[in-house]
Amino acid sequence: MVGSQVNFLLIPSLMSIMAAAQYTMQDAALLSYIDQRFLSLERRLEKCNRDVLDYVEEFRDFSKEVLSRLAGLNSDKAEVNRELENLLTRMEHAQRDIDYFGSATDSNACVEVHEELLKQQLLEEAEEKKRLKLMLNASCDQVLAGIRSLKVVKKTGGKHGSWMKDPGKKHTKIYLLSGSVNNVILEFANIMTFMENNQTLKARRVPLPLPWQGTGHVIYQGFLFYHRYDSLNEIVKFNIQRRNVAGQMLLPGAGRIPAYQLSPQTKIDLAVDEQGLWALHAEPEIGGNIVITKIDPAAMAVEHSWDSPCSSKDAEAAFMACNTLHVVYNSPSGGSSRIQCVYDVLDALSSFTNPGLHFPKRQGGHSIVHYNPKEKQLFAWGDGSQIIYKLHTEQKV
């Protein structure tokens, strides 16, 4: 009985002691946490203090460097000013020397210099003319004196087209290119076959991989040379027998305006004479006058160009004969064609004459007029008719 009473008294005491111990442990943990936080804050404050000291030291060093450089700039500025003043002084001295030299020099010296320059220029022009004569193998001693007669060979095709022969020694074939845009050549065995009524049935059709534009094509040494359709200034060289493109080139400055005002479909007109292949076109920079270009047909490259005094206004066609441009003019309504401008690339003094050469017995315009150097005749296309003009030439004076 007594033992049970003692146990009853001890239990509350033990519970009180255990509770007190638990509170003591919690206080110790809280104190430890607070201590750790204070240590962390102290370390961060210490790092911040060190960073501030470092920044202060870095700023001081930078300030010293800036001040030093500013001082150097002031010194350099003073030096630049001194150099500038020295340069200005030297320029003034040089200007006085030049003025003195100019007043003291005999004016005859300038005359002598100009004479030397003129002599050099004349010498260079003579050398250039000699080079051009060698390039062109200038053996032409005839000039066009008149157009004697015409023969209408055939009337086939529309308003625009061209027909021709290859001026080679053994070529007798006739070629017909109808229209200002097309891609088929008609080839005839000879002019008799071409003149027959059913001539189109006997023609050999030669298709082109690239169509032409205008009517200024020529056939030379077995190749067709023409202005490619839908291009500004591309000239195509086509092998007629092999039926393939053998070369191409761009003609500088061409294709922007028609070569002849009355034949607006033709921007580049190709021509053949005793000296080979030429190209004719007009350029707006020289008032629409016609530009003559000599072409190397093998290399498809420009050999030389000349700005002629012949205007493209009221012109309908042109041709080259013996290094000489002959421009055919007409009225917009289609009157009598006439040659009113002649330009010899090797003899400008005899150029730009008005020979008054009229095309005989015919009213109307021409789509094309080309010279055949082998037969000394003009092959023309006029309002759908294929025409041959015979020429009268005289000895060049």
Secondary structure, 3 states (H helix, E strand, C coil): CHHHHHHHHHHHHHHHHHHHHHHHHHHHHHHHHHHHHHHHHHHHHHHHHHHHHHHHHHHHHHHHHHHHHHHHHHHHHHHHHHHHHHHHHHHHHHHHHHHHHHHHCCCHHHHHHHHHHHHHHHHHHHHHHHHHHHHHCCCCCEEEEEEEEEEEEEECCCCCEEEEECCCCCCCCEEEEECCEEEEEEEECCHHHHHCCCHHHHCEEEEEEEEEECCCCEEECCEEEEEECCCCCEEEEEECCCCEEEEEEECCCCCCCCCCCCCCCCCCEEEEECCEEEEEEECHHHCCEEEEEEEECCCCEEEEEEEEEEECCCEEEEEEECCEEEEEECCCCCCCCEEEEEEECCCHHHCCECCCEECCCCCCCCCEEEEECCCCEEEEEECCEEEEEEEEEEECC
